[in-house]
Amino acid sequence: MQDKALGMLGLAQKAGKIASGEFATEKAVKERNAYLVIVAEDASDNTKKNFTDMCNFYKCDILFHWDKETMGNALGKQFRASLAVCDENMANAIKGKIV
């Protein structure tokens, strides 16, 4: 199931519906464009707390999953500690595959 979720992340990236990296993810959440935030399990505690607090404040779903390398590879990039899915249907589909 998780391979399907990673494939869906790649598809969303190609469609331009992913904001990846800490600054882009934070911007997407604050502009209320993000429907789902995924933070790597091996991200720093500070990063996890920052995104948890931000997502609670802006009422955005957040998941802690995969590692930085796996997330980056799914997006065709190097390492990614965080990403935001900016499409509601895609976010719901990815959540369904992960949870």
MOFEN-V312594 format. One record per helix or strand of 3 or more residues. SS is the DSSP state (H for helix, E for strand). FROM is the first residue (numbers start at 1). LEN is the number of residues. If there is no record, write none. Layout:
ss	from	len
SS	FROM	LEN
SS	FROM	LEN
This chain:
ss	from	len
H	2	13
E	18	3
H	22	9
E	36	4
H	45	14
E	61	4
H	68	7
E	82	4
H	88	11
